[in-house]
Each structure stands twice: as structure tokens, then as C-alpha cells.
Amino acid sequence: MKISTRLVGFMSLMLASFSTYAATVVVMVGVTVGGNPNNFSPKNVTIRPGDEVRWEWVSGVHPSVADDGTSFAPFNVSANTPATRGPFNAVGTINYHCQPHSFQATPGGRGKVWLAASR
């Protein structure tokens, strides 16, 4: 077998293996948008099977939970304590909210994790 054929085969395997690694998507908590400091940023994220989501504190107090109460454990981030949930494997949408801020007249405190079918 020629060296160039082996090299192409090896590179193909390497590229395929890199695309299968899980990612951690970061969502900032307590971001001010339009004068309201009770937002997630980004508000909506798309992840792939095996990925995790890490919520990191910016300001305020934001105990948060999945709307269905079961997709992930409740969390409360602080300056020194981010919250990571996952890995997620079930395709679909998980809506979540900050318990004290999601029902205010000014929208905020709500987010969405969308798990796409594949990488």
C-alpha cells in the first residue's frame, strides 16, 4: 500500500474521531438585557448527543429548574460555583426557567436546550 493511501486513511480516521467528542456549551446567568438583569445568555442553545451545558454566574440569585422537573436537577449558580448538567442524550427540547424571575411582567429568566439528532 502506498504511503499516500495510508496517510489519507489515517487522516480520515482522525477527523472522524474529532467530530465525536462531546462539547460543553456555556450559558451565562443573570445577564442584563433591556434593563432586565434576570436573563440567560444565550437564551436558547443547540447541543448534540453526549454534550453538556454549564451555567455560569454573572449577577443576582437565579435558582433554576427544567420546566418538566425531570430533565435535569435544579441548580443555583454563584460566583464560584457554576452548574453543569448532562450529558444529554434524548433528542428534543428542554425548557427551563429561573424560579423567582420567569413569571415577571418583563420577559426574562427562561431558556431552552435543544438536543439535535446527531453530530
C-alpha positions in Angstrom: 0.0 0.0 0.0 1.3 3.4 -0.9 2.3 5.8 1.9 -0.1 8.4 0.5 -3.1 6.0 0.7 -2.2 5.1 4.3 -1.9 8.8 5.1 -5.3 9.6 3.7 -6.8 6.7 5.6 -5.2 7.8 8.8 -6.3 11.4 8.4 -9.9 10.3 7.7 -10.0 8.3 10.9 -8.5 11.2 12.9 -11.1 13.7 11.5 -13.9 11.2 12.2 -12.8 10.7 15.8 -12.6 14.5 16.5 -16.2 15.0 15.4 -17.5 12.5 18.0 -16.1 14.3 21.1 -18.7 15.8 23.4 -18.9 19.6 23.9 -19.7 21.8 26.9 -21.9 24.7 26.0 -21.8 27.7 28.4 -24.8 29.8 29.3 -24.3 32.9 31.3 -26.8 33.5 34.2 -28.0 37.0 35.3 -27.3 38.9 32.1 -28.9 42.3 31.7 -31.0 42.6 28.5 -33.1 45.8 28.0 -32.7 46.8 31.6 -33.7 43.4 33.0 -30.8 41.6 34.8 -32.6 38.3 35.0 -31.7 36.6 31.7 -29.8 33.7 30.3 -27.3 34.3 27.5 -27.6 32.7 25.1 -31.3 32.1 25.9 -31.6 29.1 23.6 -28.8 26.6 22.8 -28.4 23.7 20.5 -26.4 20.7 21.6 -25.7 17.2 20.3 -26.0 13.8 22.0 -23.4 13.5 24.7 -23.0 17.3 25.2 -23.2 19.1 28.5 -24.5 22.6 29.4 -22.7 24.7 32.0 -24.4 27.7 33.5 -22.1 30.4 34.8 -22.9 33.2 37.2 -22.9 36.9 36.1 -25.2 38.5 38.7 -28.1 38.0 41.1 -29.7 34.9 42.5 -31.2 32.5 40.0 -32.3 29.1 41.3 -33.3 27.3 38.0 -35.0 24.1 37.1 -36.2 22.2 34.0 -39.9 23.0 33.3 -40.8 19.3 33.4 -38.9 18.9 36.7 -37.1 15.8 35.5 -34.8 16.6 32.5 -32.0 17.8 34.8 -31.5 18.5 38.5 -32.3 22.0 39.8 -29.3 24.3 40.2 -28.3 27.6 41.7 -25.1 29.2 40.4 -23.0 31.6 42.3 -19.7 33.5 41.6 -17.6 30.5 42.4 -20.0 27.6 41.6 -21.1 27.0 38.0 -23.6 24.3 37.4 -23.0 21.6 34.8 -25.8 19.3 33.6 -25.6 16.4 31.2 -24.5 14.6 29.2 -27.8 14.9 27.4 -28.8 12.0 25.0 -32.6 12.2 24.4 -33.4 14.2 21.3 -35.9 17.0 21.9 -36.3 20.3 23.7 -35.8 21.0 27.4 -37.4 24.3 28.5 -36.0 25.7 31.8 -36.6 28.7 34.0 -35.3 30.7 36.9 -37.8 30.1 39.6 -38.2 33.6 41.0 -37.8 35.5 37.7 -39.5 33.5 35.0 -43.0 34.9 35.6 -42.2 38.6 35.8 -44.1 41.0 33.5 -40.8 41.8 31.8 -39.7 38.6 29.9 -36.6 37.0 31.3 -35.4 34.1 33.3 -36.4 31.5 30.7 -34.3 29.4 28.4 -34.2 26.4 26.1 -31.8 23.5 25.4 -32.5 21.9 22.0 -30.9 18.5 21.6 -30.3 17.8 17.9 -30.4 14.3 16.5 -26.7 13.8 15.7 -23.3 15.4 15.2 
